[in-house]
């Protein structure tokens, strides 16, 4: 029992620690994660802005793994370029050191049990408040308390004399081999735990209790930096070439920095000892090592961001070109790591925006056909429009399937409503593409059949088409955004304007029929007018859906 009891206590303490970190990270992400991810998805190409963004997000959500998984996901979705991802990844590596500081400062300078249990209680009572955001904040607070309860238990478990574990002493007295063993332990255990922060807490606790030497703690900490890349690597499976490259850059950052630190191991440790304030305990010293290592690695490698991108392109080849004539592909990947579900919604929004752009291109062809009725229009636009319409059909099917998968996730009520609105928008965009294609085909048929229309009658249609174009531009500008009552009123005015125009144009066509004009030509003219009016209806339906986002 003398052996079994400490093992069970260690497992229990570690469980509290890991669950506390998960609860804290998940709580923060649920309450503020979507805003943080949207900030990440629009990060600029400035590497220093990306660095600060990655650092701040990781410090808030307490997980570099979650941040790097977001980065891989966003690169895969085209929301971030490979170059933009570099700064964010480097910033995430610096931001993750905050957990070691929290553990070192609060875990070993205060009586943990004196405040950990009240914090857990406070978090619990906040979590049962019906208001959704209080629940998430409560989970984060409760996780914070559980983290320190686990740390307190680990302190008790490791509070024995190191000489009682002879193998531990022998492993630490092998010179360079000891450093290598500690380094490998750091890699393996961190990869298994999926948390360098949790492993750092264990290392700090063991070092504080004298179970491992300063050199062994440093080697383990360095190894944990490589083990922490596991989340980004797993998230990159099945993604685009650039997404896999962003994961490779994350690995290269940690490997290059660690190799340099191991080569200059003793001088590096002397530097840390010089930077450590007098009287500071080893927990503070390990935290300083973690921060200095990440910061120095960033200082060395950030100016080489372009070279790292080039190297990643040598390691990961470009995706094979699509030879099927335009096949759309959107796969729903299972939840990997600790990323927030908002990532999936942001990805879907990007695809919907792309879908709206394609429909807009199709409408441009209508404007060309109305203003330039010649054979060149048929050659240059009809076949291309058919391919675009087929591509939009594929997008409709796969984005819908993707959103249905999203509905099965643990989402907030607001996110569920958002997805419902996106499903309606995707349906309307697909209907709009059908209407655009039909209009283009009608225009092509009128040209091929050499149907004649008075020039003033076609000119009357131009402002009608332009009004529909303005409505489509309104939808494009506001796609995936909430629109208020004033904007919905503007949409209503555009819709009414199109309806009034349609009535006038139909009256003109009827008068021509009464005057003996070609029946087929006039009926086709009326069909074109009707199809454009349907496009306006699609735009208004999308506008109504945007009010619910």
C-alpha positions in Angstrom: 0.0 0.0 0.0 3.0 2.3 0.6 3.5 2.3 -3.2 -0.1 2.1 -4.4 -1.4 5.1 -2.3 1.1 7.7 -3.7 0.4 6.4 -7.2 -3.3 6.8 -6.7 -2.9 10.2 -5.2 -0.7 11.3 -8.1 -3.3 10.1 -10.6 -6.0 12.0 -8.6 -3.9 15.2 -8.4 -3.0 15.0 -12.1 -6.7 14.5 -13.0 -7.6 17.6 -11.0 -4.8 19.6 -12.7 -5.7 18.5 -16.2 -9.5 18.8 -15.8 -9.0 22.2 -14.1 -6.9 23.4 -17.1 -9.5 22.1 -19.6 -12.4 23.6 -17.7 -10.7 26.9 -17.4 -9.7 27.0 -21.1 -13.1 25.8 -22.3 -14.9 28.3 -20.1 -12.9 31.2 -21.4 -13.3 30.0 -25.0 -17.1 29.6 -24.7 -17.5 33.1 -23.2 -15.1 35.0 -25.4 -13.7 32.4 -27.9 -15.8 33.4 -30.9 -14.7 37.1 -30.6 -11.1 36.0 -30.1 -11.2 33.7 -33.2 -12.8 36.4 -35.3 -10.0 38.7 -34.3 -7.6 35.9 -35.3 -9.3 35.3 -38.7 -8.8 39.0 -39.8 -5.2 39.4 -38.6 -3.2 41.5 -41.0 -0.1 40.4 -42.9 2.1 42.4 -40.5 4.1 39.7 -38.6 4.3 41.8 -35.5 0.6 42.3 -35.3 0.2 38.5 -35.8 2.7 37.9 -33.0 0.8 40.1 -30.5 -2.5 38.6 -31.6 -1.3 35.0 -31.1 0.3 35.9 -27.8 -2.7 37.7 -26.3 -5.2 35.0 -27.5 -3.1 32.2 -26.0 -2.6 34.1 -22.7 -6.4 34.5 -22.4 -7.5 31.0 -23.3 -4.4 29.4 -21.6 -3.7 27.0 -24.5 -1.2 27.3 -27.3 -2.5 24.0 -28.6 -6.0 25.6 -29.1 -4.5 28.7 -30.8 -2.3 26.7 -33.2 -5.2 24.4 -34.1 -7.2 27.5 -34.9 -4.3 28.7 -37.1 -4.2 25.5 -39.0 -8.0 25.5 -39.5 -8.0 29.1 -40.7 -5.2 28.6 -43.1 -7.0 25.6 -44.5 -10.1 27.7 -44.9 -8.2 30.5 -46.6 -8.9 32.9 -43.8 -5.2 33.2 -43.0 -2.3 33.0 -45.5 0.7 30.9 -44.6 2.8 34.1 -44.1 0.2 35.5 -41.7 0.1 32.3 -39.7 3.8 32.5 -38.8 3.6 35.5 -36.5 0.5 34.1 -34.8 2.2 30.7 -34.2 5.2 32.4 -32.7 3.1 34.6 -30.5 1.2 31.5 -29.3 4.4 30.0 -28.1 5.2 33.0 -26.0 1.7 33.3 -24.7 1.7 29.7 -23.4 4.4 30.6 -20.8 1.8 32.5 -18.8 0.5 29.2 -17.2 4.0 28.5 -15.7 4.0 31.9 -14.2 0.6 31.5 -12.7 1.6 28.1 -11.2 5.0 29.5 -9.9 3.6 32.7 -8.4 0.3 31.4 -6.9 1.1 27.8 -6.4 4.2 28.2 -4.3 3.9 31.5 -2.6 0.4 31.1 -1.1 -1.5 28.5 0.9 -3.3 27.0 -2.0 -6.0 25.2 -0.1 -7.0 28.4 1.6 -8.4 29.9 -1.6 -8.8 27.0 -4.1 -11.9 25.4 -2.5 -13.7 28.8 -2.1 -12.9 29.6 -5.8 -14.3 26.2 -6.9 -17.5 26.9 -4.9 -17.8 30.4 -6.4 -17.3 29.0 -9.9 -19.9 26.3 -9.3 -22.6 28.8 -8.2 -21.8 31.1 -11.1 -22.1 28.1 -13.5 -25.7 27.3 -12.4 -26.9 30.8 -13.1 -29.2 30.4 -16.1 -27.7 33.3 -18.0 -25.4 31.6 -20.5 -22.3 33.8 -20.1 -22.3 33.5 -16.4 -22.3 29.7 -16.8 -19.2 29.9 -19.0 -17.4 32.3 -16.6 -18.3 30.1 -13.7 -16.7 27.1 -15.5 -13.5 29.1 -16.0 -13.4 30.1 -12.4 -14.1 26.6 -11.2 -11.4 25.3 -13.5 -8.9 27.8 -12.0 -9.7 26.5 -8.5 -9.5 22.8 -9.5 -6.1 23.5 -11.2 -4.7 24.6 -7.8 -6.3 21.8 -5.9 -4.6 19.4 -8.3 -1.3 21.3 -7.8 -1.7 21.2 -4.0 -2.2 17.4 -4.2 0.9 17.0 -6.4 2.9 19.0 -4.0 1.9 16.6 -1.2 2.6 13.5 -3.4 6.1 14.8 -4.3 7.0 15.8 -0.8 9.4 13.0 -0.1 13.1 12.6 -0.1 14.5 12.0 -3.6 16.9 9.4 -2.2 13.8 7.2 -1.6 13.7 6.8 -5.4 17.1 5.4 -6.2 16.4 5.1 -10.0 15.5 8.8 -10.1 18.8 9.8 -8.6 20.8 7.5 -10.9 19.1 8.9 -14.0 20.1 12.4 -13.0 23.8 11.7 -12.5 24.7 10.5 -16.0 25.9 13.9 -17.4 24.9 14.6 -21.0 22.8 11.4 -21.1 20.7 12.7 -18.2 19.9 15.8 -20.2 18.9 13.6 -23.2 16.7 11.4 -21.0 15.0 14.4 -19.5 14.5 15.9 -22.9 12.9 12.7 -24.3 10.7 12.4 -21.2 9.4 16.0 -21.8 8.6 15.2 -25.5 6.7 11.9 -24.8 4.7 12.9 -21.7 3.7 16.3 -23.2 2.6 14.6 -26.4 0.5 12.1 -24.4 -1.0 14.7 -22.2 -1.6 17.2 -25.0 -0.6 20.0 -22.7 2.8 21.5 -22.2 1.3 23.8 -19.5 0.2 20.8 -17.4 3.6 19.1 -17.8 5.3 22.3 -16.9 3.3 22.4 -13.7 4.4 18.9 -12.8 8.1 19.7 -13.6 7.9 22.9 -11.4 6.3 20.9 -8.6 9.0 18.1 -8.7 11.8 20.6 -8.9 10.3 22.7 -6.0 10.2 19.6 -3.9 13.8 18.6 -4.8 13.0 15.5 -6.7 14.7 16.6 -9.9 17.7 18.9 -10.4 17.7 22.2 -12.1 19.4 20.7 -15.2 16.9 17.9 -15.4 13.9 20.3 -15.0 15.4 22.5 -17.8 15.8 19.5 -20.1 12.3 18.3 -19.5 10.9 21.8 -20.1 12.8 22.1 -23.4 11.4 18.6 -24.4 7.9 19.7 -23.6 8.1 22.4 -26.3 8.4 19.7 -29.0 5.8 17.5 -27.5 3.3 20.4 -27.5 3.2 20.5 -31.3 1.1 17.3 -31.4 -2.2 19.2 -31.5 -1.3 21.2 -34.6 0.1 18.1 -36.3 -3.1 16.1 -35.7 -5.2 19.1 -36.8 -3.3 19.3 -40.1 -4.2 15.8 -41.3 -6.4 15.9 -44.4 -6.1 19.7 -44.8 -4.6 21.8 -47.6 -0.9 22.1 -48.4 -0.6 25.5 -46.7 -2.5 24.3 -43.6 0.0 21.4 -43.3 2.8 23.9 -43.8 1.6 26.0 -41.0 1.8 23.0 -38.7 5.3 22.2 -40.0 6.4 25.8 -39.2 5.1 25.3 -35.7 7.2 22.2 -35.4 10.2 23.8 -36.9 10.0 26.8 -34.5 10.0 24.5 -31.5 12.6 22.1 -32.9 15.1 24.8 -34.1 14.8 26.7 -30.8 15.2 23.6 -28.7 18.2 22.3 -30.7 20.0 25.7 -30.2 19.2 25.6 -26.5 20.6 22.0 -26.2 23.7 22.9 -28.1 24.4 25.8 -25.7 22.8 24.1 -22.8 25.1 25.1 -20.0 25.6 28.7 -21.2 21.8 29.0 -21.5 21.3 27.8 -18.0 23.9 30.3 -16.7 22.0 33.1 -18.5 18.8 32.1 -16.8 20.5 32.0 -13.4 21.8 35.5 -14.0 18.3 36.7 -14.9 16.7 35.1 -11.9 16.2 37.6 -9.0 18.1 36.7 -5.8 16.0 34.7 -3.3 13.6 33.5 -6.1 12.7 29.8 -5.8 13.3 27.2 -8.6 9.6 27.5 -9.7 10.3 31.1 -10.7 13.6 30.1 -12.3 11.9 27.5 -14.5 9.2 30.0 -15.5 12.0 32.5 -16.5 13.7 29.7 -18.6 10.4 28.9 -20.4 9.8 32.6 -21.2 13.4 33.4 -22.2 13.6 30.3 -24.4 10.4 31.2 -26.3 11.3 34.9 -26.6 14.8 34.2 -27.8 13.6 31.7 -30.3 11.1 34.3 -31.6 13.7 37.0 -31.9 16.0 34.7 -33.9 13.3 33.1 -36.1 10.8 35.9 -36.7 13.0 37.8 -39.2 13.4 34.4 -41.0 9.6 34.0 -41.5 9.9 34.1 -45.3 12.7 31.5 -45.3 10.6 29.3 -43.0 7.7 29.5 -45.4 10.0 28.6 -48.3 11.4 25.7 -46.4 7.9 24.4 -45.5 7.1 24.5 -49.2 10.0 22.3 -49.9 8.9 19.8 -47.2 5.2 19.9 -48.2 4.4 19.8 -51.9 1.6 21.8 -53.5 -1.8 20.2 -53.7 -2.5 18.4 -56.9 -4.4 20.5 -59.3 -8.0 19.7 -59.8 -8.4 18.0 -63.2 -12.1 17.3 -63.0 -13.1 20.7 -64.4 -14.1 22.4 -61.2 -15.0 20.1 -58.3 -15.9 21.7 -55.0 -14.8 20.0 -51.8 -15.6 20.9 -48.2 -15.0 18.3 -45.5 -16.1 18.4 -41.9 -13.2 17.4 -39.8 -13.9 15.9 -36.4 -13.0 18.0 -33.3 -9.3 17.8 -32.7 -7.5 19.4 -29.8 -9.2 22.2 -27.8 -10.4 24.6 -30.5 -13.7 26.3 -30.0 -16.7 25.3 -32.1 -16.8 28.9 -33.5 -14.0 27.9 -35.8 -16.4 25.8 -37.8 -18.9 28.7 -38.1 -16.2 31.0 -39.3 -15.1 28.4 -41.9 -18.7 28.1 -43.2 -19.0 31.9 -43.4 -15.9 32.0 -45.6 -17.4 29.4 -48.0 -20.7 31.3 -48.1 -18.9 34.5 -49.0 -17.1 32.7 -51.8 -20.5 31.3 -53.0 -21.9 34.9 -53.1 -18.9 36.0 -55.1 -19.5 33.4 -57.8 -23.2 34.3 -58.0 -22.2 37.9 -58.4 -19.9 36.9 -61.3 -22.8 35.2 -62.9 -24.9 38.3 -62.6 -22.2 40.3 -64.3 -22.7 38.2 -67.4 -26.3 39.2 -67.4 -25.3 42.9 -67.6 -23.0 42.1 -70.5 -25.7 40.2 -72.3 -28.2 43.0 -71.9 -25.8 45.8 -73.0 -23.9 43.8 -75.7 -26.2 41.4 -77.6 -23.8 39.7 -80.0 -22.4 36.2 -80.7 -19.3 36.9 -78.7 -21.5 37.0 -75.6 -22.7 33.4 -76.3 -19.2 32.1 -76.9 -17.6 33.8 -73.9 -20.4 33.4 -71.3 -23.0 30.7 -71.8 -20.7 27.7 -71.3 -18.8 29.3 -68.5 -22.0 30.2 -66.7 -23.1 26.5 -67.0 -19.9 25.5 -65.2 -20.4 28.2 -62.5 -24.0 27.1 -61.9 -22.8 23.5 -61.5 -20.1 24.6 -59.1 -22.6 26.5 -57.0 -24.8 23.4 -56.9 -21.9 21.5 -55.5 -21.3 24.2 -52.9 -24.9 24.2 -51.9 -24.8 20.5 -51.3 -21.5 20.3 -49.4 -22.0 23.6 -47.4 -25.4 22.3 -46.3 -24.0 19.0 -45.2 -21.2 20.8 -43.4 -23.7 23.0 -41.5 -25.8 20.0 -40.6 -22.7 18.5 -39.0 -22.1 21.8 -37.2 -25.6 21.6 -35.7 -24.6 18.4 -34.0 -21.9 20.2 -32.0 -22.4 21.6 -28.5 -23.4 25.2 -29.6 -25.0 28.2 -27.9 -28.5 29.2 -28.8 -27.2 32.1 -30.7 -24.8 29.9 -32.7 -27.6 27.5 -33.5 -29.7 30.4 -34.9 -26.7 31.6 -36.9 -26.4 28.2 -38.5 -30.1 28.1 -39.3 -29.8 31.5 -41.0 -26.8 30.3 -43.0 -28.7 27.3 -44.2 -31.4 29.6 -45.6 -28.8 31.9 -47.2 -27.1 29.0 -48.9 -30.5 27.9 -50.3 -31.2 31.4 -51.7 -27.8 31.7 -53.2 -28.3 28.4 -55.0 -31.7 29.6 -56.3 -30.1 32.8 -57.4 -27.5 31.0 -59.4 -30.2 29.0 -61.1 -32.0 32.3 -62.0 -28.8 33.9 -63.2 -28.1 30.9 -65.4 -31.6 30.8 -66.8 -31.4 34.5 -67.6 -28.1 34.0 -69.4 -29.5 31.1 -71.4 -32.5 33.3 -72.4 -30.3 36.1 -73.5 -28.2 33.6 -75.5 -31.2 32.1 -77.1 -32.5 35.6 -78.1 -29.1 36.2 -79.8 -28.9 32.8 -81.5 -32.5 33.2 -82.8 -31.7 36.7 -84.0 -34.6 38.2 -82.2 -34.9 41.9 -82.7 -35.8 44.5 -80.1 -35.9 48.3 -80.5 -32.7 49.8 -79.0 -34.8 52.0 -76.6 -36.5 48.9 -75.2 -33.2 47.2 -74.3 -32.0 50.5 -72.9 -35.0 50.6 -70.6 -33.9 47.2 -69.2 -30.4 48.5 -68.3 -31.4 50.6 -65.2 -33.6 47.6 -64.1 -30.6 45.3 -64.2 -28.5 47.9 -62.5 -31.0 48.1 -59.7 -30.8 44.4 -59.2 -27.1 44.6 -59.3 -27.1 47.2 -56.5 -29.3 44.9 -54.4 -26.8 42.0 -55.0 -23.9 44.3 -54.0 -25.8 45.1 -50.8 -26.1 41.4 -50.0 -22.4 40.9 -50.8 -21.3 43.7 -48.5 -23.4 42.4 -45.6 -23.1 38.6 -46.1 -22.5 36.9 -42.8 -23.2 40.1 -40.9 -26.2 41.1 -38.8 -28.3 43.8 -40.5 -30.5 46.1 -38.5 -34.0 47.5 -39.3 -32.6 50.5 -41.2 -30.7 48.2 -43.6 -33.6 45.9 -43.9 -35.7 48.9 -44.8 -33.2 49.8 -47.5 -33.5 46.2 -48.8 -37.2 46.5 -48.9 -37.0 49.7 -50.9 -34.7 48.0 -53.4 -37.1 45.1 -53.7 -40.1 47.4 -54.2 -38.1 49.4 -56.8 -37.4 46.2 -58.8 -41.0 45.1 -58.6 -42.2 48.5 -59.9 -39.6 48.4 -62.7 -40.8 44.9 -63.7 -44.4 46.0 -64.0 -43.4 48.9 -66.3 -41.3 46.7 -68.5 -44.0 44.1 -68.8 -46.5 46.8 -69.8 -44.1 48.0 -72.6 -43.8 44.4 -73.8 -47.6 43.9 -73.9 -48.0 47.1 -75.9 -45.4 45.8 -78.5 -47.4 42.6 -78.7 -50.6 44.5 -79.3 -48.7 46.5 -82.0 -47.9 43.2 -83.8 -44.4 42.5 -82.5 -42.9 39.0 -82.7 -44.7 36.9 -80.0 -41.8 34.6 -79.2 -39.4 37.6 -78.9 -41.7 39.5 -76.6 -42.5 36.4 -74.4 -38.8 35.8 -74.0 -38.3 39.5 -73.1 -40.9 39.1 -70.4 -39.2 35.9 -69.2 -35.9 37.8 -68.8 -37.6 40.5 -66.9 -39.3 37.9 -64.6 -36.0 36.1 -63.9 -34.3 39.3 -62.9 -37.2 40.1 -60.6 -36.7 36.6 -59.0 -33.0 37.5 -58.3 -34.3 40.5 -56.4 -36.6 38.2 -54.4 -33.6 36.0 -53.6 -31.7 39.1 -52.4 -34.5 40.2 -50.1 -34.9 36.7 -48.6 -31.2 36.7 -47.8 -31.5 40.2 -46.2 -34.3 38.8 -44.0 -32.1 35.9 -42.9 -29.3 38.3 -42.1 -31.4 40.0 -39.5 -31.3 36.8 -37.4 -27.5 36.5 -37.4 
